[in-house]
Amino acid sequence: MATLYIIGTPIGNLGDISFRAVEILKTAALVACEDTRRTLKLLSHLGIRVKMISCRAQNEEFAAKKVIAALDEGQTVAYASDAGTPALSDPGAVLVRMATDAGHEVIPIPGPSAFATLLSVAGGTDKTLVFEGFLSPKQGRRRSRLRELLSMKAAVIFYESPFRVLKLLEDIAEIDPVRYTCIGREMTKVHEEYIRGTAEEVLVVLASRKELVGEFSVFISGNKPN
């Protein structure tokens, strides 16, 4: 029985790759990845040369069949999304399900995740946490879902692009302006930044910027202030 390894890769700083992940990538016969260009940069940094295949959201089922064919031949395969842990707002779940259905072993190689990275420094004291990922870009759907989430007694983590993060914060501040919020921007990278405060305070800070760049992760506490 061949093995498919699900690799957690750096979300920014390439030094965050684990020793175990490097060893698996070195010994794999095939690396399936969300974007071969992105993964090639990581592999080149590590001095690894290996056959790659694109396995992204748009072709995941088709690519998974090729991966399973390699597994059927007894080849070890590693899968990596562009950054972080696969299947967390990234492709990978379809591949995992199809590989297990085909009788192959699927083993996780733990690694970085924007979700866990932000949570570790958010300072929240919530016992329950909801990972929502990306909300709908449509205002009506986004606000409706936000109201549902903020009515729960649970913290929530979102991912958002620099093009929509202000709209997200505006909606949160309108629904609950004093809810504790922590934003991580460009985490583990050169311009890494964390902004903490009420939803309204964080909105004011970001709205004052001439330009917003980088990827954003947003933590909203489920504990309302006394």
ROTOR-691669 format. One record per residue (C-alpha): residue number from 1; y, z, x negated; residue in three letters. Coordinates in Angstrom, 1 decimal. Example, Ala and Ser with C-alpha at 12.3 -4.5 7.8 and 13.67 -1.06 7.14 Angstrom:
! residues 2
+-----+--------+--------+--------+-----+
|   n |      y |      z |      x | res |
+-----+--------+--------+--------+-----+
|   1 |   -4.5 |    7.8 |  -12.3 | ALA |
|   2 |   -1.1 |    7.1 |  -13.7 | SER |
+-----+--------+--------+--------+-----+
This chain:
! residues 226
+-----+--------+--------+--------+-----+
|   n |      y |      z |      x | res |
+-----+--------+--------+--------+-----+
|   1 |    0.0 |    0.0 |    0.0 | MET |
|   2 |    3.4 |   -1.1 |   -1.4 | ALA |
|   3 |    6.5 |    1.1 |   -1.1 | THR |
|   4 |   10.0 |    0.3 |    0.1 | LEU |
|   5 |   12.6 |    2.7 |   -1.4 | TYR |
|   6 |   15.9 |    3.3 |    0.4 | ILE |
|   7 |   18.5 |    3.9 |   -2.2 | ILE |
|   8 |   21.7 |    5.9 |   -1.9 | GLY |
|   9 |   24.3 |    4.2 |   -4.1 | THR |
|  10 |   27.8 |    5.3 |   -5.2 | PRO |
|  11 |   30.7 |    5.1 |   -2.7 | ILE |
|  12 |   33.1 |    4.5 |   -5.6 | GLY |
|  13 |   32.4 |    6.2 |   -8.9 | ASN |
|  14 |   29.4 |    4.5 |  -10.5 | LEU |
|  15 |   28.6 |    7.7 |  -12.3 | GLY |
|  16 |   27.3 |    9.2 |   -9.1 | ASP |
|  17 |   24.1 |    7.1 |   -9.1 | ILE |
|  18 |   21.1 |    9.4 |   -9.5 | SER |
|  19 |   18.6 |    9.3 |  -12.4 | PHE |
|  20 |   15.8 |    8.7 |   -9.9 | ARG |
|  21 |   17.7 |    5.8 |   -8.2 | ALA |
|  22 |   18.2 |    4.1 |  -11.6 | VAL |
|  23 |   14.4 |    4.5 |  -12.4 | GLU |
|  24 |   13.5 |    2.9 |   -9.1 | ILE |
|  25 |   15.9 |    0.0 |   -9.5 | LEU |
|  26 |   14.5 |   -0.6 |  -13.0 | LYS |
|  27 |   10.9 |   -0.7 |  -11.8 | THR |
|  28 |   11.4 |   -2.6 |   -8.5 | ALA |
|  29 |   10.1 |   -6.2 |   -8.3 | ALA |
|  30 |   12.8 |   -7.0 |   -5.7 | LEU |
|  31 |   16.1 |   -5.4 |   -4.6 | VAL |
|  32 |   17.2 |   -6.2 |   -1.1 | ALA |
|  33 |   20.9 |   -5.5 |   -0.5 | CYS |
|  34 |   23.7 |   -5.8 |    2.0 | GLU |
|  35 |   25.8 |   -8.0 |   -0.4 | ASP |
|  36 |   24.2 |   -9.3 |   -3.6 | THR |
|  37 |   27.6 |   -9.6 |   -5.3 | ARG |
|  38 |   28.4 |   -5.9 |   -4.7 | ARG |
|  39 |   24.9 |   -4.8 |   -5.8 | THR |
|  40 |   25.0 |   -7.1 |   -8.8 | LEU |
|  41 |   28.0 |   -5.2 |  -10.1 | LYS |
|  42 |   26.1 |   -1.9 |  -10.0 | LEU |
|  43 |   22.9 |   -3.4 |  -11.5 | LEU |
|  44 |   25.0 |   -5.0 |  -14.3 | SER |
|  45 |   26.7 |   -1.7 |  -15.0 | HIS |
|  46 |   23.2 |   -0.1 |  -15.3 | LEU |
|  47 |   21.9 |   -3.0 |  -17.5 | GLY |
|  48 |   19.3 |   -4.0 |  -14.9 | ILE |
|  49 |   18.2 |   -7.5 |  -14.2 | ARG |
|  50 |   16.0 |   -8.0 |  -11.1 | VAL |
|  51 |   15.4 |  -10.5 |   -8.3 | LYS |
|  52 |   17.7 |   -9.8 |   -5.3 | MET |
|  53 |   17.7 |  -10.9 |   -1.7 | ILE |
|  54 |   20.5 |  -10.5 |    0.9 | SER |
|  55 |   19.7 |   -8.2 |    3.8 | CYS |
|  56 |   22.8 |   -7.6 |    5.8 | ARG |
|  57 |   23.5 |   -6.8 |    9.5 | ALA |
|  58 |   23.7 |  -10.5 |   10.4 | GLN |
|  59 |   20.3 |  -11.5 |    9.0 | ASN |
|  60 |   18.5 |   -8.1 |    8.8 | GLU |
|  61 |   15.5 |   -9.0 |   10.9 | GLU |
|  62 |   15.0 |  -12.4 |    9.1 | PHE |
|  63 |   15.4 |  -10.8 |    5.7 | ALA |
|  64 |   13.1 |   -7.9 |    6.6 | ALA |
|  65 |   10.3 |  -10.4 |    7.1 | LYS |
|  66 |   10.8 |  -11.6 |    3.5 | LYS |
|  67 |   10.8 |   -8.1 |    2.3 | VAL |
|  68 |    7.6 |   -7.3 |    4.2 | ILE |
|  69 |    6.0 |  -10.4 |    2.7 | ALA |
|  70 |    6.8 |   -9.0 |   -0.8 | ALA |
|  71 |    5.4 |   -5.6 |    0.2 | LEU |
|  72 |    2.3 |   -7.3 |    1.5 | ASP |
|  73 |    1.8 |   -8.8 |   -2.0 | GLU |
|  74 |    2.0 |   -5.3 |   -3.4 | GLY |
|  75 |    5.5 |   -5.5 |   -4.8 | GLN |
|  76 |    7.8 |   -2.5 |   -5.0 | THR |
|  77 |   11.0 |   -3.2 |   -3.1 | VAL |
|  78 |   14.3 |   -1.2 |   -3.2 | ALA |
|  79 |   17.0 |   -1.5 |   -0.6 | TYR |
|  80 |   20.7 |   -0.7 |   -1.1 | ALA |
|  81 |   23.7 |   -1.2 |    1.1 | SER |
|  82 |   27.1 |   -1.9 |   -0.4 | ASP |
|  83 |   28.0 |    1.8 |   -0.9 | ALA |
|  84 |   26.5 |    5.1 |    0.2 | GLY |
|  85 |   23.3 |    5.7 |    2.1 | THR |
|  86 |   21.8 |    2.8 |    4.1 | PRO |
|  87 |   21.6 |    3.0 |    7.9 | ALA |
|  88 |   24.7 |    5.3 |    8.1 | LEU |
|  89 |   27.1 |    2.7 |    9.7 | SER |
|  90 |   25.3 |    0.2 |    7.4 | ASP |
|  91 |   22.3 |   -2.0 |    7.7 | PRO |
|  92 |   18.9 |   -0.7 |    6.8 | GLY |
|  93 |   17.4 |    0.8 |   10.0 | ALA |
|  94 |   15.9 |   -2.5 |   11.2 | VAL |
|  95 |   14.3 |   -3.0 |    7.8 | LEU |
|  96 |   12.9 |    0.5 |    7.8 | VAL |
|  97 |   11.4 |    0.2 |   11.2 | ARG |
|  98 |    9.8 |   -3.2 |   10.5 | MET |
|  99 |    8.4 |   -2.0 |    7.2 | ALA |
| 100 |    6.8 |    1.1 |    8.7 | THR |
| 101 |    5.4 |   -0.9 |   11.6 | ASP |
| 102 |    3.8 |   -3.2 |    9.1 | ALA |
| 103 |    2.0 |   -0.2 |    7.5 | GLY |
| 104 |    4.1 |    0.2 |    4.4 | HIS |
| 105 |    5.4 |    3.5 |    3.0 | GLU |
| 106 |    9.2 |    4.0 |    3.2 | VAL |
| 107 |   10.6 |    6.6 |    0.8 | ILE |
| 108 |   14.3 |    7.7 |    0.7 | PRO |
| 109 |   16.0 |    8.1 |   -2.7 | ILE |
| 110 |   18.9 |   10.5 |   -1.7 | PRO |
| 111 |   22.3 |    9.7 |   -2.9 | GLY |
| 112 |   26.0 |    9.5 |   -2.1 | PRO |
| 113 |   27.3 |    9.2 |    1.5 | SER |
| 114 |   31.0 |    9.2 |    2.6 | ALA |
| 115 |   29.8 |   11.3 |    5.6 | PHE |
| 116 |   28.4 |   14.1 |    3.4 | ALA |
| 117 |   31.1 |   13.8 |    0.8 | THR |
| 118 |   33.9 |   14.4 |    3.3 | LEU |
| 119 |   32.0 |   17.2 |    5.1 | LEU |
| 120 |   31.6 |   19.1 |    1.8 | SER |
| 121 |   35.4 |   19.4 |    1.3 | VAL |
| 122 |   36.7 |   19.4 |    4.9 | ALA |
| 123 |   36.6 |   23.2 |    5.2 | GLY |
| 124 |   35.2 |   23.1 |    8.8 | GLY |
| 125 |   33.2 |   26.1 |   10.1 | THR |
| 126 |   31.5 |   24.3 |   13.0 | ASP |
| 127 |   27.8 |   24.8 |   13.6 | LYS |
| 128 |   27.4 |   21.4 |   15.3 | THR |
| 129 |   28.4 |   18.1 |   13.9 | LEU |
| 130 |   28.5 |   14.6 |   15.4 | VAL |
| 131 |   28.6 |   11.5 |   13.2 | PHE |
| 132 |   30.3 |    8.7 |   15.2 | GLU |
| 133 |   30.9 |    6.1 |   12.5 | GLY |
| 134 |   33.4 |    3.4 |   13.6 | PHE |
| 135 |   34.9 |    3.7 |   17.1 | LEU |
| 136 |   35.6 |    0.6 |   19.2 | SER |
| 137 |   38.7 |   -1.3 |   18.1 | PRO |
| 138 |   39.6 |   -1.7 |   21.8 | LYS |
| 139 |   42.2 |    1.0 |   22.7 | GLN |
| 140 |   40.8 |    1.8 |   26.1 | GLY |
| 141 |   37.2 |    2.3 |   24.9 | ARG |
| 142 |   38.4 |    4.2 |   21.8 | ARG |
| 143 |   40.4 |    6.7 |   23.8 | ARG |
| 144 |   37.8 |    7.2 |   26.4 | SER |
| 145 |   35.2 |    8.0 |   23.7 | ARG |
| 146 |   37.6 |   10.2 |   21.8 | LEU |
| 147 |   38.2 |   12.3 |   24.9 | ARG |
| 148 |   34.4 |   12.7 |   25.3 | GLU |
| 149 |   34.0 |   13.7 |   21.7 | LEU |
| 150 |   36.9 |   16.1 |   21.6 | LEU |
| 151 |   35.7 |   17.9 |   24.7 | SER |
| 152 |   32.5 |   18.9 |   22.9 | MET |
| 153 |   32.3 |   22.1 |   20.8 | LYS |
| 154 |   31.4 |   20.1 |   17.8 | ALA |
| 155 |   33.0 |   18.6 |   14.7 | ALA |
| 156 |   33.1 |   14.8 |   14.5 | VAL |
| 157 |   33.2 |   12.5 |   11.6 | ILE |
| 158 |   34.6 |    8.9 |   11.9 | PHE |
| 159 |   34.9 |    6.0 |    9.5 | TYR |
| 160 |   38.0 |    3.8 |    9.8 | GLU |
| 161 |   39.7 |    0.9 |    8.1 | SER |
| 162 |   43.3 |    1.1 |    6.7 | PRO |
| 163 |   44.3 |   -1.3 |    9.4 | PHE |
| 164 |   43.3 |    0.9 |   12.3 | ARG |
| 165 |   43.4 |    4.5 |   11.0 | VAL |
| 166 |   47.0 |    5.1 |   12.3 | LEU |
| 167 |   45.9 |    4.0 |   15.8 | LYS |
| 168 |   43.0 |    6.4 |   15.6 | LEU |
| 169 |   45.2 |    9.3 |   14.6 | LEU |
| 170 |   47.8 |    8.5 |   17.2 | GLU |
| 171 |   45.1 |    8.7 |   19.9 | ASP |
| 172 |   43.7 |   12.0 |   18.5 | ILE |
| 173 |   47.2 |   13.5 |   18.3 | ALA |
| 174 |   47.9 |   12.5 |   21.8 | GLU |
| 175 |   44.8 |   14.1 |   23.1 | ILE |
| 176 |   44.9 |   17.2 |   21.0 | ASP |
| 177 |   47.8 |   17.4 |   18.5 | PRO |
| 178 |   46.8 |   20.8 |   17.0 | VAL |
| 179 |   43.1 |   20.0 |   16.3 | ARG |
| 180 |   42.3 |   20.6 |   12.6 | TYR |
| 181 |   41.8 |   17.3 |   10.8 | THR |
| 182 |   40.8 |   16.4 |    7.3 | CYS |
| 183 |   41.0 |   12.8 |    6.0 | ILE |
| 184 |   39.4 |   11.5 |    2.9 | GLY |
| 185 |   40.8 |    8.3 |    1.4 | ARG |
| 186 |   39.2 |    6.4 |   -1.5 | GLU |
| 187 |   36.8 |    9.2 |   -2.1 | MET |
| 188 |   35.3 |    9.4 |   -5.7 | THR |
| 189 |   37.6 |    6.6 |   -6.8 | LYS |
| 190 |   40.7 |    6.6 |   -9.0 | VAL |
| 191 |   43.2 |    7.2 |   -6.1 | HIS |
| 192 |   41.0 |    9.7 |   -4.3 | GLU |
| 193 |   43.0 |   11.8 |   -1.8 | GLU |
| 194 |   42.5 |   14.4 |    0.9 | TYR |
| 195 |   44.9 |   15.2 |    3.7 | ILE |
| 196 |   44.4 |   18.3 |    5.8 | ARG |
| 197 |   46.3 |   19.8 |    8.7 | GLY |
| 198 |   46.6 |   19.4 |   12.5 | THR |
| 199 |   46.0 |   15.9 |   13.9 | ALA |
| 200 |   49.8 |   15.6 |   14.4 | GLU |
| 201 |   50.6 |   16.7 |   10.8 | GLU |
| 202 |   48.1 |   14.3 |    9.2 | VAL |
| 203 |   49.5 |   11.5 |   11.4 | LEU |
| 204 |   53.1 |   12.2 |   10.2 | VAL |
| 205 |   51.9 |   12.1 |    6.5 | VAL |
| 206 |   50.2 |    8.8 |    6.9 | LEU |
| 207 |   52.8 |    7.2 |    9.2 | ALA |
| 208 |   55.4 |    7.8 |    6.5 | SER |
| 209 |   53.5 |    5.6 |    4.0 | ARG |
| 210 |   54.9 |    2.1 |    3.4 | LYS |
| 211 |   51.3 |    0.9 |    3.0 | GLU |
| 212 |   47.9 |    2.2 |    3.7 | LEU |
| 213 |   45.1 |    1.1 |    1.4 | VAL |
| 214 |   41.4 |    2.1 |    0.9 | GLY |
| 215 |   38.7 |    3.2 |    3.2 | GLU |
| 216 |   39.1 |    6.3 |    5.3 | PHE |
| 217 |   36.8 |    9.0 |    6.5 | SER |
| 218 |   38.1 |   11.4 |    9.2 | VAL |
| 219 |   36.8 |   14.9 |   10.0 | PHE |
| 220 |   37.9 |   16.5 |   13.3 | ILE |
| 221 |   37.0 |   20.2 |   13.9 | SER |
| 222 |   35.3 |   21.1 |   17.1 | GLY |
| 223 |   36.8 |   24.6 |   16.9 | ASN |
| 224 |   40.1 |   24.8 |   18.8 | LYS |
| 225 |   42.8 |   27.0 |   17.2 | PRO |
| 226 |   43.2 |   30.4 |   18.9 | ASN |
+-----+--------+--------+--------+-----+
